[in-house]
Amino acid sequence: MQLNKNSFREYDIRGIYGLEIDEELFFHIGKAVGTIYRRKNLSNIVLGMDNRVSSESLTKKLCEGLIGTGCNITFVGAVPYPLIHFFTTTQGFEGGVYVTASHNTAEYNGVKVEFAKAEPVFGEGIQEIADIIEDEAYMTGGGSFAEKDLIEEYVSYIRGKFSFNKKFKVVLNTGNGVTGGVAKEVLETLGVEIVPVNLELDGTFPNGTPDPEEPEFVERTVSAVRKSHADAGFGLDGDGDRFLMVDENGKSYATDRALLLFSKHILSTNPGSTIAYDVKCTSLADDIIRKYGGEPEIMRTGRSFFIKKVTGKEAVFGVEFSGHTYFGDKYFGYDDGIYAICRVLELMDTENKGIPGLMAEFPERVSSPEIKVHCEDDVKFGVVEKIIEEVKASDNYTRKNFVDGVRANISDTSWFLIRAKNTSPFLGIRVEAESEEELSSVKDRVNNLLRSHKLHL
């Protein structure tokens, strides 16, 4: 079968429904993924999906392909993606498959694949799926199908991990994604009063993309906190593995700020441990982690790398700027936005402080969100390679890091990052500085690097 290889990305398979992906392709993906499982003598697989309009029909064909290789499928319906990790970690499944396009706009869909204990299939594993499809080198067998509601297993587990003395009132914005019902149930079982924002499941996403990094998503959450006088506000992305934190005053925090808070408290009971963060995170992370007795490690962006790092006990905690948090101290090490919300509320409860009080000790920096500059998939990596060569050859930059694109300092307090995004046709750019004036100067330097490629911020 001929393929559009651009849909087979570093961490998953993803594309525009009806144009780049369709039911026929998903049938073949099911057969290829099933073949990978069966080659390893694995057959007990959990299957779930998000609530996008195309997810039901795509999941049905994917399931047919999996069963045709001899896989025994337990279908758990429309659930948040972290629940698939929970099921492969606690319920004895040998693999998990999930149909989603995460935080992408409504026309996209895709597939994520894992083995037991949330071990991700990525990189060469994704390319192996593509190769099997192109050769149609499928195993055959007679698998089985069963439907099972396992949500209560997850809700009960989280309920047993937390207990709050304070009666919290929090805004919860799930952007009409699949997480609304489960997140509400978990928090209400813990005695939390919910102020709902777009909790209804609607795969057309009528209120905008379910992405906690999008300004409109943030503003809706902030506005609801101010209007309701809530203790805090939280947002979850389309499939529930990323989260947003907003304080009682309506101030939103990038996840690299939450990194500082979580690091302090995790290191108090795990001294000397490694804490990992991606190249998009604040330069303050290194100082704060060392201050509290930890070992900082900067990593390339990508949830697959972080899951392996934290579930493999190489780090006790990890954070990606985009909203992923990986708790390995009292949890399983994969990213779960609902669990992250509970950890914030736990700190507010035990420290008897709101988020502003918890965050007060940490220095401020002026920074940008991740700026997305459109750059086609077939050229974006080449553009970044040329920029890397230019930065390497120049003496105008210090603390150069090429683990994921190029990150370099212009001064002791200012730096930029330019990288190719793996999941969409964009460059991802971040800049940080001590003042607005310095930040503007950094942006000018970035534009100088982009100009020769006919790109700009």
C-alpha positions as CSV (number, residue, x, y, z in Angstrom):
1,M,0.0,0.0,0.0
2,Q,1.3,3.5,-0.9
3,L,1.6,5.9,2.1
4,N,1.9,9.5,2.8
5,K,4.9,9.3,5.1
6,N,4.4,12.8,6.5
7,S,1.5,11.4,8.6
8,F,4.0,8.9,10.3
9,R,5.6,11.3,12.8
10,E,8.1,10.9,15.6
11,Y,5.6,10.1,18.3
12,D,2.4,9.1,16.6
13,I,0.5,8.8,13.3
14,R,-1.4,12.0,12.6
15,G,-3.1,13.8,9.7
16,I,-6.1,15.5,8.3
17,Y,-9.1,13.2,8.1
18,G,-10.4,12.6,4.6
19,L,-7.2,14.0,3.0
20,E,-4.2,12.4,4.7
21,I,-5.9,9.6,6.7
22,D,-9.1,7.6,6.3
23,E,-10.8,4.4,7.4
24,E,-8.9,2.3,4.9
25,L,-5.5,3.5,6.2
26,F,-6.6,2.8,9.8
27,F,-7.6,-0.8,8.9
28,H,-4.0,-1.2,7.6
29,I,-2.6,0.6,10.6
30,G,-4.5,-1.9,12.8
31,K,-3.0,-4.8,10.9
32,A,0.5,-3.4,11.2
33,V,0.3,-2.6,14.9
34,G,-1.3,-6.0,15.5
35,T,1.6,-7.6,13.6
36,I,4.1,-5.8,15.9
37,Y,2.3,-7.1,19.0
38,R,2.0,-10.6,17.7
39,R,5.7,-10.8,16.7
40,K,6.4,-10.2,20.3
41,N,3.8,-12.8,21.4
42,L,1.5,-10.1,22.8
43,S,-2.2,-10.2,22.3
44,N,-4.1,-8.7,25.3
45,I,-4.6,-5.1,24.0
46,V,-6.7,-2.2,25.4
47,L,-8.2,0.2,22.8
48,G,-9.7,3.7,23.4
49,M,-10.4,6.9,21.5
50,D,-11.1,10.6,22.0
51,N,-14.4,12.3,21.1
52,R,-13.5,13.7,17.6
53,V,-16.2,13.3,15.0
54,S,-14.1,10.9,13.0
55,S,-12.8,8.9,15.9
56,E,-15.6,6.3,16.1
57,S,-15.4,5.2,12.4
58,L,-11.6,5.2,12.4
59,T,-11.5,3.2,15.7
60,K,-13.9,0.6,14.3
61,K,-11.6,-0.1,11.2
62,L,-8.5,0.0,13.3
63,C,-10.0,-2.6,15.6
64,E,-10.9,-4.8,12.7
65,G,-7.3,-4.7,11.6
66,L,-6.0,-5.6,15.1
67,I,-8.4,-8.5,15.5
68,G,-7.4,-9.8,12.1
69,T,-3.8,-10.4,13.4
70,G,-4.9,-12.4,16.4
71,C,-5.1,-9.6,19.0
72,N,-7.7,-9.8,21.7
73,I,-9.2,-6.3,22.1
74,T,-10.8,-4.7,25.1
75,F,-12.5,-1.6,24.0
76,V,-12.9,1.0,26.7
77,G,-14.7,3.7,24.6
78,A,-14.1,7.4,24.7
79,V,-11.7,8.1,27.6
80,P,-8.9,10.4,28.3
81,Y,-5.5,9.2,27.0
82,P,-3.9,8.9,30.4
83,L,-6.4,6.2,31.3
84,I,-4.9,4.0,28.5
85,H,-1.6,4.4,30.3
86,F,-3.3,3.6,33.6
87,F,-4.8,0.4,32.1
88,T,-1.6,-0.8,30.6
89,T,0.2,-0.2,33.9
90,T,-2.4,-1.6,36.4
91,Q,-4.9,-3.9,34.5
92,G,-2.5,-6.4,32.9
93,F,-2.8,-5.3,29.3
94,E,0.2,-6.0,27.1
95,G,-0.4,-3.0,24.9
96,G,-2.6,0.0,24.3
97,V,-3.8,1.8,21.2
98,Y,-5.6,5.2,21.3
99,V,-7.2,7.1,18.5
100,T,-6.6,10.9,18.9
101,A,-5.1,14.0,17.5
102,S,-4.6,15.4,20.9
103,H,-4.8,19.2,20.9
104,N,-4.9,19.6,17.1
105,T,-7.9,21.2,15.4
106,A,-11.0,19.2,14.6
107,E,-10.1,18.1,11.1
108,Y,-7.1,16.1,12.4
109,N,-7.0,12.6,13.8
110,G,-4.4,10.0,14.5
111,V,-3.1,7.0,16.5
112,K,-0.8,6.5,19.5
113,V,0.6,3.1,20.4
114,E,2.2,1.7,23.5
115,F,3.3,-1.5,25.2
116,A,2.7,-2.5,28.8
117,K,3.3,0.1,31.5
118,A,2.8,3.0,29.1
119,E,6.0,2.2,27.1
120,P,5.6,4.3,24.0
121,V,6.1,3.2,20.4
122,F,7.9,6.1,18.7
123,G,10.6,6.9,16.3
124,E,11.8,3.7,14.6
125,G,8.7,2.0,15.9
126,I,6.4,4.4,14.0
127,Q,8.5,3.8,10.9
128,E,8.2,0.1,11.4
129,I,4.5,0.4,11.2
130,A,4.8,2.3,8.0
131,D,7.2,-0.3,6.5
132,I,4.8,-3.1,7.4
133,I,1.9,-1.3,5.7
134,E,3.9,-0.6,2.6
135,D,4.9,-4.3,2.3
136,E,1.5,-5.5,3.6
137,A,3.6,-8.0,5.6
138,Y,0.8,-8.8,8.1
139,M,0.4,-11.6,10.5
140,T,-3.0,-13.2,10.5
141,G,-5.1,-14.8,13.3
142,G,-8.5,-14.8,15.0
143,G,-8.6,-12.3,17.8
144,S,-11.5,-11.4,20.0
145,F,-13.5,-8.3,20.9
146,A,-15.0,-7.2,24.2
147,E,-16.2,-3.9,25.6
148,K,-15.6,-2.9,29.2
149,D,-16.1,0.2,31.2
150,L,-12.9,0.6,33.3
151,I,-13.2,4.3,34.2
152,E,-14.2,3.6,37.8
153,E,-10.9,1.7,38.3
154,Y,-9.1,5.0,37.6
155,V,-11.4,7.2,39.6
156,S,-11.1,5.0,42.6
157,Y,-7.3,4.9,42.4
158,I,-7.0,8.7,42.2
159,R,-9.6,9.1,45.0
160,G,-7.4,6.9,47.2
161,K,-4.3,9.0,46.5
162,F,-5.6,12.3,47.7
163,S,-7.6,13.8,50.5
164,F,-8.1,17.6,51.0
165,N,-9.1,19.3,54.2
166,K,-10.1,22.4,52.4
167,K,-13.3,22.7,50.3
168,F,-11.8,24.0,47.1
169,K,-13.8,25.8,44.4
170,V,-12.0,25.5,41.0
171,V,-12.7,26.4,37.4
172,L,-12.3,23.4,35.1
173,N,-11.9,24.0,31.3
174,T,-11.6,20.9,29.1
175,G,-12.3,22.6,25.8
176,N,-15.1,20.2,24.8
177,G,-12.5,17.4,24.7
178,V,-12.9,13.9,25.9
179,T,-11.7,14.6,29.5
180,G,-14.6,16.7,30.8
181,G,-16.7,14.0,32.4
182,V,-13.9,12.0,34.0
183,A,-12.0,15.0,35.3
184,K,-15.2,16.4,36.8
185,E,-16.0,13.0,38.5
186,V,-12.5,12.7,39.9
187,L,-12.5,16.2,41.4
188,E,-16.0,16.0,42.8
189,T,-15.3,12.7,44.5
190,L,-12.5,14.6,46.3
191,G,-14.9,17.2,47.5
192,V,-14.0,19.9,45.0
193,E,-16.7,22.3,43.7
194,I,-16.4,22.7,40.0
195,V,-17.1,25.8,37.9
196,P,-17.5,24.2,34.5
197,V,-16.1,25.7,31.3
198,N,-16.8,23.7,28.1
199,L,-17.0,20.4,29.9
200,E,-19.5,19.0,27.4
201,L,-18.0,16.5,24.9
202,D,-18.3,18.0,21.4
203,G,-15.8,16.7,18.8
204,T,-16.4,19.7,16.5
205,F,-14.7,21.9,19.2
206,P,-17.2,24.8,18.8
207,N,-15.3,26.9,21.4
208,G,-11.9,26.6,19.7
209,T,-9.0,24.2,19.7
210,P,-8.7,22.3,23.1
211,D,-5.1,23.4,23.6
212,P,-4.1,25.0,27.0
213,E,-1.4,27.0,25.1
214,E,-3.9,28.8,22.9
215,P,-4.6,32.4,24.1
216,E,-8.4,32.0,23.8
217,F,-8.4,28.8,25.9
218,V,-6.3,30.6,28.6
219,E,-8.5,33.7,28.5
220,R,-11.7,31.7,29.0
221,T,-10.2,30.0,32.0
222,V,-8.9,33.2,33.5
223,S,-12.2,35.0,32.9
224,A,-14.1,32.2,34.7
225,V,-11.8,32.3,37.7
226,R,-12.3,36.1,38.1
227,K,-16.0,35.9,37.6
228,S,-16.6,33.0,40.0
229,H,-13.9,34.0,42.6
230,A,-12.6,30.5,42.5
231,D,-9.6,29.3,44.4
232,A,-7.8,28.3,41.2
233,G,-8.5,27.4,37.5
234,F,-7.3,24.5,35.5
235,G,-7.4,23.5,31.9
236,L,-6.9,20.2,30.1
237,D,-6.2,19.6,26.4
238,G,-8.2,17.5,24.0
239,D,-7.0,14.1,25.3
240,G,-6.1,15.1,28.8
241,D,-2.4,14.6,29.1
242,R,-1.5,18.4,29.4
243,F,-2.7,20.9,31.9
244,L,-3.0,24.6,32.6
245,M,-2.7,26.3,36.0
246,V,-4.4,29.7,36.8
247,D,-4.3,31.3,40.3
248,E,-7.1,32.9,42.3
249,N,-6.3,36.4,40.8
250,G,-6.6,35.1,37.2
251,K,-2.9,34.9,36.5
252,S,-2.0,32.0,34.3
253,Y,1.3,30.1,34.6
254,A,3.3,28.4,31.9
255,T,4.1,24.9,32.9
256,D,7.8,25.6,33.3
257,R,6.8,27.8,36.3
258,A,4.9,24.9,37.8
259,L,8.2,23.0,37.2
260,L,9.8,25.2,39.8
261,L,7.1,24.6,42.4
262,F,6.8,20.8,41.9
263,S,10.6,20.5,41.9
264,K,11.0,22.1,45.3
265,H,8.5,19.9,47.0
266,I,9.4,16.6,45.2
267,L,13.1,17.1,46.1
268,S,12.2,17.6,49.8
269,T,11.5,13.9,49.9
270,N,13.7,12.7,47.1
271,P,17.0,14.6,47.7
272,G,19.7,14.2,45.0
273,S,17.2,13.0,42.4
274,T,17.3,14.0,38.7
275,I,14.6,16.3,37.4
276,A,14.2,16.5,33.6
277,Y,12.8,19.4,31.6
278,D,12.6,20.1,27.9
279,V,14.6,22.7,25.9
280,K,11.6,25.1,25.9
281,C,11.7,25.6,29.7
282,T,12.9,28.6,31.6
283,S,16.7,28.9,32.4
284,L,15.6,29.4,36.1
285,A,15.0,25.6,36.2
286,D,18.7,24.8,36.5
287,D,19.2,27.2,39.5
288,I,16.0,26.1,41.4
289,I,16.6,22.4,41.0
290,R,20.2,22.7,42.2
291,K,19.1,25.0,45.1
292,Y,16.8,22.3,46.4
293,G,19.4,19.5,46.1
294,G,18.4,18.0,42.7
295,E,20.2,17.3,39.5
296,P,18.7,19.2,36.5
297,E,18.7,17.5,33.0
298,I,17.7,19.4,29.9
299,M,16.1,17.1,27.2
300,R,14.7,17.3,23.7
301,T,11.0,17.9,23.5
302,G,8.8,14.8,23.2
303,R,6.6,12.9,25.6
304,S,8.0,9.6,24.5
305,F,11.5,10.5,25.7
306,F,10.1,11.8,29.0
307,I,7.9,8.7,29.7
308,K,10.9,6.4,29.2
309,K,13.0,8.7,31.4
310,V,10.7,8.8,34.3
311,T,9.0,5.4,34.1
312,G,12.6,4.0,33.8
313,K,13.5,5.7,37.1
314,E,16.2,7.8,35.5
315,A,14.4,10.9,36.7
316,V,11.9,11.4,39.6
317,F,10.0,14.1,37.7
318,G,9.8,15.7,34.3
319,V,8.1,18.6,32.7
320,E,7.6,19.8,29.1
321,F,6.7,23.5,28.5
322,S,3.6,22.5,26.5
323,G,1.9,21.3,29.7
324,H,3.0,17.7,30.1
325,T,4.0,16.7,33.7
326,Y,5.6,13.3,34.6
327,F,5.4,12.4,38.2
328,G,7.6,9.4,39.2
329,D,7.7,10.0,43.0
330,K,4.2,9.0,43.9
331,Y,2.8,8.0,40.5
332,F,3.7,5.9,37.5
333,G,5.8,8.4,35.6
334,Y,3.5,9.1,32.6
335,D,1.8,12.4,31.8
336,D,-1.7,12.8,33.3
337,G,-3.3,16.2,33.5
338,I,-6.0,15.2,36.0
339,Y,-3.3,13.9,38.3
340,A,-1.3,17.1,37.9
341,I,-4.3,19.2,39.0
342,C,-4.7,17.0,42.1
343,R,-1.0,17.6,43.0
344,V,-1.5,21.3,42.8
345,L,-4.5,21.2,45.1
346,E,-2.6,18.9,47.4
347,L,0.1,21.6,47.8
348,M,-2.5,24.3,48.3
349,D,-4.1,22.2,51.0
350,T,-0.9,21.0,52.9
351,E,0.8,24.4,52.7
352,N,-2.4,26.3,53.4
353,K,-1.6,28.8,50.6
354,G,-3.1,29.8,47.3
355,I,-1.0,29.5,44.1
356,P,0.4,33.0,44.4
357,G,1.7,32.2,47.9
358,L,3.2,28.9,46.6
359,M,4.9,30.7,43.7
360,A,6.0,33.9,45.5
361,E,9.6,32.8,46.2
362,F,10.5,32.1,42.6
363,P,12.1,34.8,40.5
364,E,10.3,36.2,37.5
365,R,11.4,36.3,33.9
366,V,9.9,37.9,30.8
367,S,9.2,35.3,28.2
368,S,7.2,34.4,25.1
369,P,4.8,31.5,24.8
370,E,5.9,29.0,22.2
371,I,5.7,31.0,18.9
372,K,4.6,28.9,15.9
373,V,6.1,29.9,12.6
374,H,4.6,28.1,9.7
375,C,7.2,26.0,7.8
376,E,6.2,23.0,5.7
377,D,7.0,19.5,7.0
378,D,9.3,18.6,4.1
379,V,11.6,21.6,4.7
380,K,11.4,22.5,8.4
381,F,14.2,20.2,9.6
382,G,16.5,21.4,6.8
383,V,15.8,25.0,7.8
384,V,16.7,24.3,11.5
385,E,19.9,22.4,10.4
386,K,21.1,25.5,8.5
387,I,20.3,27.8,11.5
388,I,22.3,25.4,13.7
389,E,25.3,25.6,11.4
390,E,25.1,29.4,11.5
391,V,24.9,29.5,15.3
392,K,27.8,27.0,15.7
393,A,30.0,29.2,13.5
394,S,29.3,32.4,15.4
395,D,30.9,33.8,18.5
396,N,27.9,35.9,19.3
397,Y,26.1,33.1,21.2
398,T,27.0,31.3,24.4
399,R,25.6,28.2,26.2
400,K,24.8,26.6,22.9
401,N,22.6,23.5,23.1
402,F,21.7,21.4,20.1
403,V,19.8,18.5,21.7
404,D,16.6,19.6,20.0
405,G,17.1,22.3,17.4
406,V,19.2,25.2,18.7
407,R,19.0,26.9,22.1
408,A,21.6,29.6,22.8
409,N,22.1,32.6,25.1
410,I,22.6,36.1,23.9
411,S,23.4,37.3,27.4
412,D,23.5,35.7,30.9
413,T,19.8,36.4,31.3
414,S,18.4,36.0,27.7
415,W,18.2,33.0,25.3
416,F,16.2,31.8,22.4
417,L,15.1,28.4,21.0
418,I,14.4,27.4,17.4
419,R,13.2,23.9,16.7
420,A,11.2,22.0,14.2
421,K,7.9,20.8,15.7
422,N,7.4,17.0,15.2
423,T,3.6,17.0,15.2
424,S,2.7,19.9,12.8
425,P,4.2,22.0,10.0
426,F,5.8,24.7,12.1
427,L,9.0,25.9,13.7
428,G,8.6,26.3,17.5
429,I,10.3,29.3,18.9
430,R,10.7,30.6,22.5
431,V,12.6,33.6,23.9
432,E,13.3,34.6,27.5
433,A,14.9,37.6,29.0
434,E,15.1,39.7,32.2
435,S,13.2,42.7,30.8
436,E,10.8,43.6,27.9
437,E,13.6,45.6,26.3
438,E,16.0,42.7,26.4
439,L,13.2,40.4,25.1
440,S,12.7,42.6,22.1
441,S,16.4,42.5,21.3
442,V,16.3,38.7,21.4
443,K,13.4,38.6,19.0
444,D,15.4,40.8,16.6
445,R,18.2,38.3,16.7
446,V,15.9,35.4,16.0
447,N,14.4,37.3,13.1
448,N,17.9,37.8,11.7
449,L,18.4,34.0,11.7
450,L,15.0,33.4,10.1
451,R,15.2,36.1,7.4
452,S,17.4,34.2,5.0
453,H,14.8,31.4,5.0
454,K,12.0,33.9,4.2
455,L,10.5,33.4,7.7
456,H,9.8,35.8,10.6
457,L,8.2,35.9,14.0
